[in-house]
Amino acid sequence: MDTDDLSREAYKGIIIEAEKLTHDLTLHYGMLSYDCKNETEYLEKAELLTKRIMKFNEEELDDFFWSTPPNKERLNATLKKILANIEKSQSFTN
């Protein structure tokens, strides 16, 4: 699937929210969609990715963001917001 196939709630809650912080984060969430069959699968994988990023150490963040990691506090705030948005989007699909 493509991010264009996401509902407005999911697109705004994940893609747009990630873009507010850094385009690099948006790219990761966008690329994730290509491995998904539908929005439900995308939301599940986006949740796992978000939780994984939250556990990254400094070196992993540097690698993930191609040597330009965002501020850690702002990143964590964005990731928490994305998780909340994923939960809201899941309630629309269930």
Secondary structure, DSSP 8 states (H G I E B T S, - for coil): --GGGS-HHHIIIIIIHHHHH-HHHHHHHHHHHTT-SSHHHHHHHHHHHHHHHHT--HHHHHHHTTT----HHHHHHHHHHHHHHHHHHHHHH-
